[in-house]
Amino acid sequence: MKTLLSLLTIISLTVSQALAGEGMWILSLIGKNYQQMKDAGFRLTPEEIYSINQTCLKDAIVTLNSGDCTAEFVSSKGLLLTNHHCGYEDIQALSTVNHDYLTNGFWAKNLSDEMPVKGKTASLLVSIEDVTDKILTPSTLRLAPEAQIALIEGTIEEMEEEFSENGRYKVEISNFFNGNSYYLFKYIVYKDIRLVGTPPESIGQFGGETDNYVWPRQTADFCIFRVYTAPDGSPADYSEQNIPYVPKKYLKINTKGVNEGDFAMIIGFPAETQRHYSPSQIRRLKDNASVMAEVLKQKLDITKSFMDSDDAIRIQYASKYTEDFNAYKYYAETYRCINDLNVIERRQKAENDLEKWIAGNKKSKYKKIVQQLNSDLAANNQNDVYMDYWLASMYFGCEFVEFGSKHYMLYHYLSIGYRQKVEEIVKSLKAKSEAYFRDYNPKIDYTISERMLKYYADHIPHKYCPDGITDSTFYLLLEQNFSNSILTDKERYDKFLKNPTIEALSNDILFMLAIDIVEKMDNFQASDALECKTELRNREYTKAMMEMAQASNPDTLFYPDADGSMRLTYGKVCGYTYQGKAMGWYTTFESLIAKKNNNDREFMVLPEFQKLFDNRDFGTYAQDDTLRLCFLTDNDISGGNSGSAVLNGDGDIIGLAFDGNLEAMSCDIMFEPDIQRTICVDIRYVLFIIDKFAKAGNIIHELDFIN
């Protein structure tokens, strides 16, 4: 066991790090990469990246809302820099028709102007620990699949509780390489986060959804928050007595600019990748992407029609629409790239090579692993397809279903009269309901739900659908029940929570429909036995792939799939060529003005912004008599990296990562070294907006510059 684990604790993919930029590396093991980083232009030590004994870069990086985005401290007073789209939901929540911060932006001139953001958190990593030996014990590995998985899950739950030190820390144990190793991540969570500054969306989201994932870009995708603590420096809920957080480490701003070929490093919290998936699993991803794109497009069309008719609805649904459009484009383009870049065929070749390698070793313990894994996956394939339609149309399509599902346990405990549990659940539901009803419109939800239910009925056997779903009277009753359900009106809902009863829920037809739809999901779940068996097959398949790579090249490094834990990626500033066309590696103010169209909200240029361009009033942020806006690197990122600082070889900020490029949208599955790029906003453009456009000198003076 020890021999295998020593192999697995060096982190990379099944190919050598010869591929430029590839790798989402665990910080505590970055010393393995040090010489390569140093050769590329890195000028710090591994201990200056990660250490539990001294201040290091990890102490300046946080994850927002436990995985939504990344942010970094940029001042000694807890100032956080991240992407505009990472704060978009918060900006929208704080906006009204009379105070439209989405359209007009917002800049606090002093601490008292900063606006508290309900529900937002910033989690700071304390430490990383390899706990594989404590979870994959020899006795555990001898158990049958179901017993083994149950014991592993129980051990993880106990360890997370133990290491939390009675709630002082948030602890997450991640499994890497499909369960071949386990790491414990310990965080401190800060809960008083306040908005400090944001540009108007005509600047912070210039190009809108049209330019999303598209290069070239001209977007100043940034906003600024501040973390507050109790007077003693400990995490605390919002209070007027709280003070700005004093970070152990904050990042300095480099205003020298960047050049092609410069070293670039990104530390953040990439959400999820599937780099270790088999060809069969990628086929499932492709099918899922097709369904999700189709359903989201229908939902978007309906939402947009309502938003265009009413400014209040535009503000109310702005964040939801942006999130759905981003997801739609991601799924649609991922589906296209899987086809265009022959992703399945290339992964199939790797699987064929694995089978040949296994066949060439008569004593191999992996003799039937490929056939066994594919057999397990095929056993539930049709139900997996049904699950795609259920998730896309019912859970992600109908808001009342998603919200109603959160009441499933309340319904259960009310039915058995367990009042203590009822009180606990009601308390948690109060907080969830505030966010739900703030951005909820029953007319929109009904219109979308009607479309989604019909779509669901067209693709799923009727025995798995709500009764009467094909009858016209079903939709008449649906519309009527939207008018009297607790799920569609805050006043009715609050009244229910004051005295929750099983009778109230049982008589709420819309609620019972939501519960019925949720329960239908059980039809599409694999049996516990099949799920556990497949999970262990996955572990063995991945182990075999890694051993094959190690046999070919003993110096191969391996990194795990992204899962929301802190990672580091390093590469260089560079452009790319696509279909014979050279794509420049940076954009300028001139290219933004060339896209200007004040008849299109996505490409509007404000008069005061235009004036800065006309007067060439770029301040000290210009280079070669122009203002550079965005640039490209070959860093390996994923969702969750949004807002990550792009750092030079000295660990100073040169930009903010905010997007990937359309040509490589299947990059979560397979890295594409020739065309995969990270789109970054130049930190000098950020400073220009704060200084010259917003005239927020108080923010500029708080930053620490390397010039």
Secondary structure, DSSP 8 states (H G I E B T S, - for coil): -HHHHHHHTS---SS-TTSTT---B-GGGGGGGHHHHHHHT--S-HHHHS-SSS--GGGGEEEETTTTEEEEE-STT-EEEE-HHHHHHHHHHH--SSS-HHHH-EE-SSGGG-EE-TT--EEEEEEEEE-HHHHS-HHHHTS-HHHHHHHHHHHHHHHHHHHTTTTTSEEEEEEETTTTEEEEEEEEEE-EEEEEEE--HHHHTTTTTTSTT-SS------EEEEEEE-TTS------TT-EE---S----EE-S---TT-EEEEEE------TT--HHHHHHHHHHHHHHHHHHHHHHHHHHHHHHH-HHHHHHTHHHHHHHHHHHHHHHHHHHHHHHTTHHHHHHHHHHHHHHHHHT-TT-TTTTHHHHHHHHHHHTHHHHHHHHHIIIIIITT-HHHHHHHTTHHHHHHHHHT-HHHHHHHHHHHHHHHHHHHHT--HHHHHHHHHHHHHHHHHHS-GGGS-TTTTSHHHHHHHHHHHTT-GGG-HHHHHHHHHS--HHHHHT-HHHHHHHHHHHHGGGGS--HHHHHHHHHHHHHHHHHHHHHHHHH-TT--------SS-EEEEEEB--EEETTEEE-SEEEHHHHHHH--TTSGGG---HHHHHHHHTT--GGG-BTTB-EEEEEE-----TT-TT-EEE-TTS-EEEEEEEE-GGGTTTTTS--TTT--EEEEEHHHHHHIIIIIS--HHHHHHS-EE-
